Amino acid sequence: MKFLIAICTALGALAAAANSAASAELKIFGSRVTKMLVDDIGPQFEKATGHKLVVITDVAAVMKRRIEQGEPFDLAVLVNFQSDDLIGKGKLIADTRTDLMKAGIGVAVKRGAPNPDIATVDAFKRTLLAAKSITYLKEGASTIYLDKLFARLGIADALRDKTVKPPTESVSELVAAGDVELGIIVIPNILSVSGAQLVGPIPEEVQSYIVFTAAVSANSPNQQAARDLIAFLKSPVGLQSIETKGMVGG
């Protein structure tokens, strides 16, 4: 009951705000996790406000470059340090900076395949060394961490020749198609692909949580509507959606 009241309150506040503002088309820049969230609860925001949400996605690092090159948008949901850099460059509005959600890194195999042992750091290391092939993003927050982790574990050289690093968010798809044996990427990305099977998170001792941070474009003509969307994504409605996708609220 309390949750339903919270939902009604959030939607009521949006509707009240919309009554005093013209409808707008909000262009949202982000990665796959952003689209997963907006696809789930965005229709509620659109119905309450009259605004239309358009999500444009790629690897977060690519979306950051598009912002730096001057492409117009209204709201960005990127990795926290990327958003902070864009705030420093005057591309995002500092007082709209909001940590929305965070996701841990997981391991994927093709659906139906046996789950390898990743329960401990040693088991995780053995599984990586035994795999015929592995894949993780060419660039991204998880990639920066994984490259350093594998060097620290002393297995970077052994993994290099059998590692596929796609430039797009296709890690889970490569695993689902059977093109690569093991995929390593944030957990919601794995859960979004039906042919990929989540083995589990990497061991907690070596886990890294990627924080996704929203902020409004300094050049957006729809800044209040974008602020309203951030508030909605942070509401109980947004939190429930975030949790069902294998993440936790920021």
WOCOR-V632824 format. One record per run of one state. SS is the DSSP state (h for helix, s for strand, l for the rest). FROM is the first residue (numbers start at 0). TO is the last residue. Records with the same first field share a line. If there is no record, write none. Layout:
BEGIN
SS=FROM-TO, FROM-TO
END
This chain:
BEGIN
l=0-0, 18-23, 30-30, 49-50, 57-58, 68-73, 88-90, 92-92, 96-96, 110-119, 130-132, 135-139, 152-154, 160-161, 164-169, 176-180, 191-194, 201-202, 206-207, 217-221, 233-234, 244-246, 249-249
h=1-17, 31-48, 59-67, 79-87, 93-95, 120-129, 140-151, 155-159, 170-175, 186-190, 203-205, 222-232, 235-243
s=24-29, 51-56, 74-78, 91-91, 97-109, 133-134, 162-163, 181-185, 195-200, 208-216, 247-248
END
